Amino acid sequence: MGHRLSKIATRTGDGGETGLGDGSRVAKDSARIQALGDIDELNSSLGLLLAEKMPAGVRAALLQVQHDLFDLGGEVCIPGHSMITEAHVLRLDALLQTYNSRLPALKEFILPGGSRAAAGAHLARTVCRRAERSLVALGRAAPVGERARQYLNRLSDLLFVLGRALNRAGRRGDVLWRHQRSKGRAG
């Protein structure tokens, strides 16, 4: 890697533009930079989730996802470059199948919550959905890899399932939405 990050404060973005991996410059509010920011936020939310206690298998899966998201950021940062492959998507599909098979079938909607780790997984899921929307928006203006979109779609599903799995690991159940609750007014 050499001295790639030898200088953090370059001041080259002070005018509202930033550099891409191919050397070109774009506005900081462009669709590409929005997608990059949302992917970065997703990766950071996973870092926060990983600060929680969790089973080793879940931890290993999430660490791999963090590396994948860095690759995805690289793909978005270099127009026309592709780093997310079918193998990445298939790995998420396998994780989804594994963790979902260990859970009881859902018969009700659930609320995001329960244990801190499960709540963190649900928060990461919502950030993932935003990153996916940003990538779709970028795809309206520039080519975006099909696998990149698929990856984020599967990842949000996986984070939902992992939220449920983390509640069970923490000896908690799903937090069920009570649609027939009292409709009383506060105050």
C-alpha positions in Angstrom: 0.0 0.0 0.0 3.0 2.3 0.4 2.2 5.8 1.6 -1.3 6.1 0.3 -2.6 7.9 3.3 0.5 10.0 4.1 -1.5 13.2 4.2 -5.1 13.3 5.4 -5.9 17.1 5.2 -5.2 17.9 1.6 -7.5 21.0 1.3 -8.2 20.0 -2.3 -11.9 19.6 -1.4 -12.4 23.1 0.1 -14.1 24.2 -3.1 -16.9 21.6 -2.9 -15.3 19.0 -5.2 -13.6 15.7 -4.4 -11.3 13.3 -6.2 -12.4 9.9 -7.4 -10.1 6.8 -7.6 -9.5 7.4 -11.3 -8.2 11.0 -10.7 -11.3 12.8 -11.9 -13.1 15.3 -9.7 -16.8 15.6 -9.0 -19.0 17.7 -6.8 -19.3 16.6 -3.2 -23.1 16.4 -3.6 -23.1 14.3 -6.7 -25.0 11.0 -6.8 -21.6 9.1 -6.8 -20.4 10.8 -3.6 -23.8 10.3 -2.0 -23.6 6.6 -2.6 -20.0 6.5 -1.4 -21.0 8.3 1.8 -23.9 6.0 2.5 -21.7 2.9 1.9 -19.1 4.4 4.3 -21.8 5.1 6.9 -23.0 1.5 6.6 -19.5 0.2 7.2 -19.2 2.5 10.2 -22.5 1.3 11.6 -21.2 -2.3 11.3 -18.1 -1.3 13.2 -20.3 0.0 16.0 -22.4 -3.2 15.9 -19.1 -5.2 16.1 -18.3 -3.5 19.4 -21.2 -5.5 20.9 -21.0 -9.1 22.3 -22.1 -11.6 19.7 -21.5 -15.2 18.5 -18.1 -15.7 16.8 -19.8 -16.8 13.5 -21.8 -13.6 13.3 -18.7 -11.6 14.1 -16.7 -13.3 11.4 -19.5 -12.7 8.8 -19.8 -9.1 9.7 -16.1 -8.5 9.5 -16.1 -10.1 6.0 -18.9 -7.8 5.1 -16.9 -4.8 6.2 -14.1 -5.8 3.8 -16.7 -6.3 1.1 -18.1 -2.8 1.7 -14.6 -1.4 1.3 -14.4 -3.1 -2.0 -17.8 -1.8 -3.0 -16.7 1.7 -2.1 -13.7 1.2 -4.4 -16.0 0.0 -7.2 -18.2 3.1 -6.8 -15.1 5.4 -6.5 -13.6 4.3 -9.8 -16.3 4.6 -12.6 -16.4 1.5 -14.7 -14.5 -0.6 -12.2 -16.0 -3.8 -10.9 -15.1 -5.5 -7.6 -18.3 -7.1 -6.3 -18.8 -10.5 -7.9 -21.4 -13.2 -8.0 -19.4 -15.0 -5.3 -19.9 -12.1 -2.9 -23.7 -12.3 -3.5 -23.8 -16.1 -3.1 -21.9 -15.9 0.2 -24.6 -13.6 1.5 -27.3 -15.9 0.2 -25.6 -18.8 2.1 -25.4 -16.8 5.3 -29.1 -15.9 4.9 -30.0 -19.5 4.5 -27.9 -20.6 7.4 -29.1 -18.0 9.9 -32.7 -18.0 8.8 -33.0 -21.8 9.0 -32.3 -21.5 12.8 -35.1 -19.0 13.4 -38.8 -19.7 13.9 -41.1 -18.5 11.1 -42.3 -14.9 11.5 -46.1 -14.6 11.9 -46.1 -11.0 13.0 -44.2 -7.9 12.1 -41.3 -7.1 14.5 -40.0 -3.9 15.8 -36.3 -3.1 15.5 -34.9 -3.7 19.0 -34.4 -6.2 21.8 -30.7 -6.5 22.7 -28.2 -3.8 21.9 -26.6 -6.0 19.3 -30.0 -6.7 17.6 -30.9 -3.0 17.6 -27.5 -2.3 16.0 -28.2 -4.8 13.3 -31.5 -3.3 12.6 -30.0 0.2 12.5 -27.3 -1.1 10.1 -30.1 -2.6 8.0 -31.8 0.8 7.6 -28.5 2.4 6.6 -28.0 -0.4 4.1 -31.4 0.3 2.5 -30.4 3.9 2.1 -27.1 2.9 0.6 -29.0 0.7 -1.8 -31.3 3.6 -2.8 -28.3 5.8 -3.4 -26.7 3.2 -5.6 -29.9 2.8 -7.6 -30.0 6.6 -8.0 -26.4 6.7 -9.2 -27.4 3.9 -11.7 -29.8 6.3 -13.3 -27.0 8.7 -14.2 -24.0 6.3 -14.7 -23.4 2.5 -15.1 -23.5 0.6 -11.8 -22.6 -3.0 -11.4 -25.6 -5.4 -11.1 -23.8 -7.4 -8.4 -23.2 -4.3 -6.4 -27.0 -3.6 -6.2 -27.7 -7.3 -5.5 -25.1 -7.3 -2.7 -26.7 -4.4 -0.8 -30.1 -5.9 -1.3 -29.1 -9.2 0.2 -27.1 -7.5 2.9 -30.1 -5.6 4.2 -32.0 -9.0 4.3 -29.1 -10.6 6.2 -29.0 -7.8 8.7 -32.7 -8.2 9.4 -32.1 -12.0 10.0 -29.0 -11.3 12.1 -31.0 -8.9 14.2 -33.3 -11.8 15.1 -30.4 -14.2 15.6 -28.7 -11.7 17.9 -31.8 -11.4 20.0 -31.8 -15.1 20.4 -28.1 -15.2 21.2 -28.8 -12.6 23.9 -31.6 -14.8 25.2 -34.3 -12.4 24.0 -37.1 -12.9 21.5 -38.3 -10.8 18.7 -40.0 -7.5 19.7 -43.4 -8.0 18.2 -45.5 -5.2 16.8 -48.8 -5.0 18.6 -51.2 -3.8 16.0 -54.2 -4.2 18.4 -52.7 -2.0 21.2 -54.5 0.7 23.0 -55.0 3.8 20.9 -55.2 6.1 24.0 -53.9 9.6 23.8 -50.9 10.9 25.7 -51.4 13.8 28.2 
